[in-house]
Structure formats: C-alpha cells, structure tokens
Amino acid sequence: MARKKYSYQTTYTYKENNHSGGGILAAVLGGISLLIFIILAGISAVRGGTGEAWLGSFGFTAFLIAFYGMICGLRSFHEQCRSYLFCKIGTLLCGFMVAVWFLVFCVGLAS
C-alpha cells in the first residue's frame, strides 16, 4: 500500500506599508527650508554679512515652511498602517530647521 504524502506549505505574505503622505510632505518641506538656509547663508557670506530686507523675508518664509512641515510630520504619525520612515525624517529635519531659524532670528535681533 502506498503512503499518502501530505505537503504542508507555509506561505508568508508581506504587505508593504505605503509611506505616509504627511511624512513625505514634511521631509520635502524640511529639505526646502534647508536649501533656502544654505542659499541665504551663501549670499550673506558673499555680501560680508550685510543683508537687505529680502533676505530676512526669505528667511522668515523658510521658518514658516519648516514649522508647517513639523506640524504635518507630527500629524502623520496618527495614520494607521503606514510606514513612518518619512514621518520621522521630516519631523526631525523640520524641527531642527525651526531651531536653526529661531537662533538666526535671535542673533539678528541681538546685533
């Protein structure tokens, strides 16, 4: 008599979590704020530290961009079944840029 073979197959499924839209937006806004900071620091260095009002207005706009990016990044942690990689990167980058812009504004007010 032949023996009946049982083949037990174990299947593993991996559901790839999509990245959070708010996290991606936060990372992009943090990158934009960092890019604006590098450009404005270069312009200020070329001019010998004397800047005009438009440099300050671009700096304040970049501060608002970073602050909004930080808020978007923090809100995106509430989304379920998402990958939080860009949420973490965007929130940390935007938080860092908010701190940098705040320090730049404080130094500007002090001098």
VEXDREN-2710 file (C-alpha; in Angstrom, 1 decimal):
% VEXDREN-2710
k/r/px/py/pz
1/MET/0.0/0.0/0.0
2/ALA/1.3/3.4/-1.0
3/ARG/1.7/6.1/1.6
4/LYS/-0.1/9.3/1.0
5/LYS/2.2/12.3/1.3
6/TYR/1.0/15.4/2.9
7/SER/2.7/18.6/1.8
8/TYR/2.1/21.4/4.1
9/GLN/3.0/24.6/2.5
10/THR/3.6/27.6/4.7
11/THR/3.1/30.8/2.9
12/TYR/4.2/34.0/4.3
13/THR/2.8/37.2/3.0
14/TYR/4.4/40.6/3.4
15/LYS/2.1/43.5/3.0
16/GLU/4.2/46.6/2.1
17/ASN/3.1/49.6/4.0
18/ASN/2.8/52.8/2.0
19/HIS/4.6/55.9/3.1
20/SER/2.5/58.5/4.8
21/GLY/1.6/61.5/2.7
22/GLY/2.1/63.9/5.5
23/GLY/5.5/62.4/6.3
24/ILE/6.7/62.8/2.7
25/LEU/5.4/66.4/2.7
26/ALA/7.3/67.1/5.9
27/ALA/10.5/65.7/4.5
28/VAL/10.2/67.8/1.3
29/LEU/9.4/70.9/3.3
30/GLY/12.3/70.3/5.6
31/GLY/14.6/69.9/2.6
32/ILE/13.3/73.1/1.0
33/SER/13.9/75.0/4.3
34/LEU/17.4/73.6/4.5
35/LEU/18.1/74.5/0.9
36/ILE/16.9/78.1/1.4
37/PHE/19.1/78.3/4.5
38/ILE/22.2/77.2/2.6
39/ILE/21.5/79.7/-0.3
40/LEU/20.8/82.6/2.1
41/ALA/23.9/81.8/4.2
42/GLY/26.0/81.8/1.0
43/ILE/24.5/85.1/-0.2
44/SER/25.1/86.7/3.2
45/ALA/28.7/85.4/3.2
46/VAL/29.4/86.9/-0.2
47/ARG/27.9/90.3/0.9
48/GLY/30.1/90.3/4.0
49/GLY/27.2/89.8/6.5
50/THR/25.2/92.8/5.3
51/GLY/21.9/91.7/4.0
52/GLU/18.8/93.5/2.8
53/ALA/15.2/93.1/3.8
54/TRP/14.5/90.5/1.2
55/LEU/17.0/88.1/2.8
56/GLY/15.1/88.4/6.0
57/SER/11.7/87.9/4.3
58/PHE/13.0/84.7/2.6
59/GLY/14.4/83.5/5.9
60/PHE/11.0/84.1/7.7
61/THR/9.2/82.3/4.9
62/ALA/11.6/79.3/5.3
63/PHE/10.9/79.4/9.0
64/LEU/7.2/79.2/8.3
65/ILE/7.7/76.3/5.8
66/ALA/9.7/74.4/8.4
67/PHE/7.1/75.0/11.1
68/TYR/4.3/73.8/8.9
69/GLY/6.4/70.8/7.9
70/MET/6.9/69.9/11.5
71/ILE/3.2/70.1/12.2
72/CYS/2.4/67.9/9.1
73/GLY/5.1/65.4/10.2
74/LEU/3.6/65.2/13.7
75/ARG/0.1/64.7/12.4
76/SER/1.1/62.0/10.0
77/PHE/2.1/59.7/12.9
78/HIS/-1.7/59.2/13.5
79/GLU/-2.2/57.5/10.2
80/GLN/-2.7/53.7/10.6
81/CYS/-0.9/51.0/8.6
82/ARG/1.7/53.3/7.2
83/SER/5.5/53.4/7.1
84/TYR/6.7/56.1/9.5
85/LEU/10.2/56.5/8.0
86/PHE/9.5/59.8/6.2
87/CYS/7.4/61.0/9.3
88/LYS/10.5/60.6/11.5
89/ILE/12.9/62.1/8.9
90/GLY/10.6/65.0/8.1
91/THR/9.7/65.8/11.7
92/LEU/13.3/65.8/12.9
93/LEU/14.6/67.8/9.9
94/CYS/11.8/70.4/10.2
95/GLY/12.3/70.6/14.0
96/PHE/16.0/71.1/13.5
97/MET/15.4/73.8/10.9
98/VAL/12.8/75.6/13.2
99/ALA/15.5/75.7/15.9
100/VAL/18.2/76.9/13.4
101/TRP/15.9/79.7/12.1
102/PHE/14.9/80.7/15.6
103/LEU/18.6/81.0/16.6
104/VAL/19.4/83.0/13.4
105/PHE/16.5/85.4/14.2
106/CYS/17.6/85.8/17.8
107/VAL/21.2/86.6/16.7
108/GLY/19.8/89.1/14.2
109/LEU/17.7/90.8/16.9
110/ALA/20.6/90.9/19.4
111/SER/23.0/92.7/17.0
END
